[in-house]
Amino acid sequence: MFLWLALIVCAGFMALRCLPASLANGRAVPELVSFVPLLFIPLVVCLVLAFLWRRRVLLVFTVAALGLMGWWHAGYFLPTAGVSAAAQTAVATASVDDGAARIMTLNTLAGRASAAEIVQLVREQHVEVLCLQELSDSFASELSAAGIDELLPYHVISDRASGVNNGGRNGIWTLAPMSNISQNLLPIETSSMPAATIQVGSATVRVVSVHPNSPVRGAQDLWEEGLSTIGSLSGYDHTYLIMGDFNSTWDHARFRELLGSAFVDAGATAGEGFHMTYPSNTVIPPLVEIDHIVYAKDSGIVVSELATATISGTDHQALLATLEAVG
């Protein structure tokens, strides 16, 4: 009976994941859907016990549930895109003269993250493109004092948000020179999106740092509006690299709508497993993957080699990856 109950609970979570974006509203549904990848754990336990105890009907239903989970998350385990061995070698040093770059995004928790640790990670990982969210007015100065300008000499920080405060501003730092700089790429109520264009090998890449509102009580419309605004970038003719705290996971219908047929979530195509990023400041490990590296599909760039890193002072893990120009 206990195993059937566990399977029914898992099926309930999976049913929420199937809801269309128009019905996946409120606070409870988005928050519950965030934990869908964790269902692999109880489902595997049910599978093993059903096999050992010869519960054939239960075994069939559990296999079906695991099969559906595997289909939904296939790109996390079977790569459909990846950088070359040459790119992996190239990012061992930071250089604007090759066609690869190590990239990184981090939510700084209203500027409470350790600026020194961020700069150290940028140095150790040879990061060439850095996107940060929730910057306080003083945090950029802390980064400069820690030496960020020596590693990434070009930067842009967004305008203040026009509506609800979402923890601070967003910023971009790069090794390559920036052009077509914007402090507020598209109107968004909670967190203006800075953007800048850089050259990575043969690719002209439009970098955007984003942080839409979370689906907290009374702000679900801001969450939906923010994701929709980011998704509207698909209507512009650029090779986009969009990094940040999206406050949504691959399992959210709203996030999949954002991606549409124009964008790719690097985590969901690299075949390198899940990279949980939140929360990172508790005794338990991060449980959800709400920080993402999204890029334009079939645009001459590809992203893989994802990894996370801990920075003290913030509740998010840093998310890193390697970008390669393949055009």
C-alpha positions as CSV (number, residue, x, y, z in Angstrom):
1,M,0.0,0.0,0.0
2,F,2.8,2.4,0.9
3,L,4.4,1.9,-2.5
4,W,1.2,2.6,-4.3
5,L,0.7,5.8,-2.3
6,A,4.2,6.9,-3.2
7,L,3.6,6.3,-6.8
8,I,0.3,8.2,-6.7
9,V,2.0,11.2,-5.1
10,C,4.7,11.1,-7.8
11,A,2.0,10.9,-10.5
12,G,0.3,14.0,-9.0
13,F,3.5,16.0,-9.3
14,M,3.9,14.7,-12.9
15,A,0.3,15.7,-13.7
16,L,1.1,19.3,-12.6
17,R,4.0,19.3,-15.0
18,C,1.7,18.5,-17.8
19,L,-0.5,21.5,-17.2
20,P,-0.4,24.1,-20.0
21,A,1.1,27.5,-19.1
22,S,-2.3,29.1,-18.9
23,L,-3.3,26.7,-16.1
24,A,0.1,26.5,-14.3
25,N,-0.5,29.7,-12.4
26,G,-0.8,30.6,-8.7
27,R,2.0,30.0,-6.3
28,A,1.7,26.3,-5.5
29,V,1.9,24.9,-9.0
30,P,5.1,26.6,-10.1
31,E,6.8,25.8,-6.8
32,L,5.8,22.2,-6.8
33,V,6.7,21.7,-10.5
34,S,10.3,22.9,-9.6
35,F,10.9,19.7,-7.8
36,V,9.8,17.3,-10.6
37,P,13.4,16.1,-11.4
38,L,13.7,14.8,-7.8
39,L,10.9,12.3,-8.6
40,F,13.6,10.1,-10.1
41,I,14.6,9.1,-6.6
42,P,11.3,7.8,-5.2
43,L,10.4,6.2,-8.6
44,V,13.7,4.3,-8.7
45,V,13.1,3.1,-5.1
46,C,9.6,2.0,-6.1
47,L,11.0,0.2,-9.1
48,V,13.5,-1.8,-7.1
49,L,11.1,-2.7,-4.3
50,A,8.3,-3.6,-6.8
51,F,10.8,-5.9,-8.5
52,L,12.1,-7.5,-5.3
53,W,8.6,-8.0,-3.9
54,R,7.2,-9.2,-7.2
55,R,4.5,-6.5,-7.4
56,R,4.0,-6.9,-11.2
57,V,1.2,-4.3,-11.7
58,L,3.1,-1.7,-9.6
59,L,6.2,-2.5,-11.5
60,V,4.5,-1.8,-14.8
61,F,3.1,1.5,-13.7
62,T,6.5,2.5,-12.2
63,V,8.3,1.7,-15.4
64,A,5.8,3.8,-17.3
65,A,6.3,6.8,-14.9
66,L,10.1,6.5,-15.2
67,G,9.9,6.2,-18.9
68,L,7.9,9.4,-19.1
69,M,10.3,11.2,-16.8
70,G,13.2,10.0,-18.9
71,W,11.5,11.3,-22.1
72,W,10.9,14.7,-20.5
73,H,14.5,15.0,-19.4
74,A,16.3,13.0,-22.1
75,G,18.6,16.0,-23.0
76,Y,20.0,16.0,-19.5
77,F,21.4,12.5,-20.0
78,L,21.8,12.1,-23.8
79,P,23.6,15.0,-25.4
80,T,22.2,16.7,-28.4
81,A,24.8,19.5,-28.5
82,G,28.3,19.9,-27.2
83,V,31.6,21.8,-27.6
84,S,34.6,20.3,-29.3
85,A,37.8,19.0,-27.6
86,A,39.5,22.0,-29.2
87,A,37.2,24.3,-27.4
88,Q,37.7,22.6,-24.1
89,T,41.5,23.1,-24.6
90,A,41.1,26.7,-25.7
91,V,39.3,27.8,-22.5
92,A,42.3,26.7,-20.4
93,T,43.4,30.3,-20.9
94,A,41.3,33.4,-21.3
95,S,41.8,34.9,-24.8
96,V,39.7,36.8,-27.3
97,D,41.7,35.3,-30.2
98,D,40.0,31.9,-30.2
99,G,36.5,30.7,-30.9
100,A,35.7,29.6,-27.4
101,A,34.9,31.2,-24.0
102,R,34.2,30.1,-20.5
103,I,31.0,31.8,-19.3
104,M,29.4,32.2,-15.9
105,T,26.2,33.5,-14.2
106,L,25.4,34.1,-10.6
107,N,22.7,35.7,-8.5
108,T,24.5,37.7,-5.8
109,L,21.6,37.9,-3.3
110,A,21.2,41.7,-3.3
111,G,25.0,42.1,-3.5
112,R,25.7,40.0,-0.4
113,A,27.9,37.5,-2.3
114,S,31.6,37.6,-1.7
115,A,33.1,39.8,-4.4
116,A,36.6,38.4,-3.7
117,E,35.4,34.8,-4.3
118,I,33.6,35.8,-7.5
119,V,36.8,37.3,-8.9
120,Q,38.8,34.3,-7.7
121,L,36.5,32.0,-9.5
122,V,36.6,34.1,-12.7
123,R,40.4,33.9,-12.5
124,E,40.6,30.2,-11.8
125,Q,38.0,29.2,-14.5
126,H,39.4,31.7,-17.1
127,V,35.9,33.2,-17.4
128,E,35.5,35.6,-20.4
129,V,31.8,36.4,-20.0
130,L,30.2,37.1,-16.6
131,C,26.5,37.8,-15.9
132,L,25.5,38.8,-12.4
133,Q,22.0,39.5,-10.9
134,E,20.8,41.3,-7.8
135,L,23.6,43.9,-7.7
136,S,23.4,46.5,-5.0
137,D,24.6,50.0,-5.7
138,S,27.9,49.3,-3.9
139,F,28.6,45.8,-5.2
140,A,30.2,46.9,-8.5
141,S,32.7,48.9,-6.5
142,E,33.4,45.8,-4.4
143,L,34.1,43.8,-7.5
144,S,36.4,46.5,-8.9
145,A,38.3,46.6,-5.6
146,A,38.6,42.8,-5.8
147,G,40.2,43.1,-9.2
148,I,37.4,42.2,-11.7
149,D,38.4,45.0,-14.1
150,E,41.9,43.5,-14.6
151,L,40.3,40.2,-15.8
152,L,37.1,41.5,-17.5
153,P,37.7,45.2,-18.4
154,Y,34.3,45.9,-20.1
155,H,31.0,46.0,-18.3
156,V,27.5,47.3,-18.4
157,I,25.0,47.5,-15.5
158,S,21.3,47.8,-16.0
159,D,19.0,50.7,-15.2
160,R,17.0,50.5,-12.1
161,A,13.8,48.5,-12.4
162,S,10.7,50.6,-13.2
163,G,8.4,48.6,-11.0
164,V,8.8,46.1,-8.1
165,N,12.3,45.8,-6.6
166,N,13.6,42.3,-7.5
167,G,16.8,42.4,-5.3
168,G,18.9,44.8,-7.4
169,R,20.2,45.4,-10.8
170,N,21.8,43.0,-13.4
171,G,25.3,43.3,-15.0
172,I,27.6,41.9,-17.6
173,W,31.4,41.8,-17.6
174,T,33.4,40.6,-20.6
175,L,37.0,40.2,-21.7
176,A,36.2,41.1,-25.3
177,P,35.2,44.7,-26.2
178,M,31.5,45.5,-26.1
179,S,29.4,47.2,-28.7
180,N,25.6,48.0,-29.1
181,I,25.4,48.4,-25.3
182,S,22.0,48.7,-23.6
183,Q,21.1,49.2,-20.0
184,N,17.4,48.3,-20.5
185,L,17.0,46.0,-23.6
186,L,13.2,45.5,-23.3
187,P,10.7,46.9,-20.8
188,I,10.4,44.6,-17.8
189,E,8.8,45.6,-14.5
190,T,11.1,43.9,-11.9
191,S,14.6,43.8,-13.3
192,S,16.0,45.7,-16.3
193,M,18.0,43.5,-18.7
194,P,21.4,44.9,-19.7
195,A,22.8,43.7,-23.1
196,A,26.0,44.0,-25.1
197,T,27.4,42.5,-28.2
198,I,30.8,40.8,-28.3
199,Q,32.8,38.8,-30.7
200,V,33.6,35.1,-30.0
201,G,35.6,33.7,-32.9
202,S,33.4,33.9,-36.0
203,A,30.2,34.5,-33.9
204,T,28.8,37.9,-33.0
205,V,27.1,37.2,-29.7
206,R,24.5,39.4,-28.0
207,V,24.8,38.8,-24.3
208,V,21.9,39.5,-21.9
209,S,21.7,39.2,-18.1
210,V,18.2,38.5,-16.8
211,H,16.3,38.0,-13.6
212,P,12.5,37.8,-13.9
213,N,10.4,37.9,-10.8
214,S,9.8,34.7,-8.8
215,P,6.2,33.4,-8.7
216,V,5.5,34.5,-5.1
217,R,2.1,35.3,-3.8
218,G,0.6,38.4,-5.5
219,A,3.4,38.5,-8.2
220,Q,2.6,35.6,-10.5
221,D,1.6,38.1,-13.2
222,L,5.1,39.6,-13.0
223,W,6.7,36.2,-13.2
224,E,4.7,35.4,-16.4
225,E,5.3,38.8,-17.9
226,G,9.1,38.6,-17.3
227,L,9.5,35.2,-18.9
228,S,7.3,36.3,-21.8
229,T,9.4,39.4,-22.3
230,I,12.6,37.4,-22.4
231,G,11.0,35.0,-24.8
232,S,10.1,37.9,-27.1
233,L,13.8,38.3,-27.9
234,S,13.3,35.4,-30.4
235,G,11.8,38.0,-32.7
236,Y,15.1,39.8,-33.1
237,D,17.9,38.8,-35.5
238,H,20.7,38.3,-33.0
239,T,22.8,35.4,-31.8
240,Y,21.6,35.6,-28.2
241,L,23.4,34.3,-25.1
242,I,20.9,34.9,-22.2
243,M,22.2,34.0,-18.7
244,G,20.7,34.5,-15.3
245,D,18.3,33.6,-12.6
246,F,15.1,32.7,-14.5
247,N,13.2,31.7,-11.4
248,S,11.9,28.7,-13.4
249,T,13.0,25.3,-14.4
250,W,12.9,23.2,-17.5
251,D,9.7,21.6,-16.2
252,H,7.8,24.9,-16.1
253,A,5.5,25.3,-19.1
254,R,6.3,29.0,-19.0
255,F,10.0,28.4,-19.4
256,R,9.5,26.0,-22.2
257,E,7.3,28.6,-23.9
258,L,10.1,31.1,-23.5
259,L,12.5,28.7,-25.3
260,G,10.0,27.9,-28.1
261,S,11.7,26.8,-31.3
262,A,14.3,29.7,-31.2
263,F,16.2,29.1,-28.0
264,V,18.1,26.2,-26.3
265,D,18.6,25.6,-22.6
266,A,22.2,24.5,-22.4
267,G,21.5,22.3,-19.4
268,A,18.7,20.4,-21.2
269,T,20.8,19.6,-24.2
270,A,24.4,19.0,-23.0
271,G,23.7,15.5,-21.6
272,E,25.6,16.3,-18.4
273,G,22.9,15.7,-15.8
274,F,21.2,18.3,-13.6
275,H,22.9,21.3,-12.3
276,M,20.9,22.4,-9.2
277,T,21.6,25.9,-8.2
278,Y,19.2,26.9,-5.5
279,P,19.2,27.1,-2.5
280,S,22.9,26.9,-1.8
281,N,23.0,28.4,1.7
282,T,21.4,25.6,3.7
283,V,22.5,22.3,5.2
284,I,20.9,20.4,2.3
285,P,22.3,20.5,-1.2
286,P,20.6,22.7,-3.9
287,L,17.3,21.1,-5.0
288,V,16.2,23.1,-8.1
289,E,17.7,24.3,-11.3
290,I,16.5,27.9,-11.7
291,D,19.7,29.5,-13.1
292,H,20.1,28.9,-16.8
293,I,22.3,29.5,-19.8
294,V,20.0,30.0,-22.8
295,Y,21.3,30.6,-26.3
296,A,19.9,31.0,-29.9
297,K,19.3,27.7,-31.6
298,D,21.1,26.9,-34.9
299,S,22.9,30.3,-34.7
300,G,26.5,29.3,-34.9
301,I,27.2,28.8,-31.2
302,V,26.9,25.9,-28.9
303,V,27.2,25.6,-25.1
304,S,28.1,22.6,-22.9
305,E,30.7,21.6,-20.2
306,L,28.4,23.0,-17.4
307,A,29.5,23.1,-13.8
308,T,28.4,24.8,-10.6
309,A,30.4,26.4,-7.9
310,T,29.7,27.7,-4.4
311,I,30.1,31.4,-3.5
312,S,29.7,32.5,0.1
313,G,27.1,35.1,0.9
314,T,24.5,34.1,-1.7
315,D,21.7,31.5,-1.9
316,H,22.6,30.5,-5.5
317,Q,25.3,28.5,-7.0
318,A,27.4,30.0,-9.8
319,L,26.7,28.3,-13.1
320,L,29.5,28.0,-15.6
321,A,29.8,26.6,-19.1
322,T,31.9,26.7,-22.2
323,L,30.7,28.4,-25.4
324,E,32.1,27.6,-28.8
325,A,31.5,29.4,-32.1
326,V,30.9,26.7,-34.6
327,G,29.8,28.7,-37.7
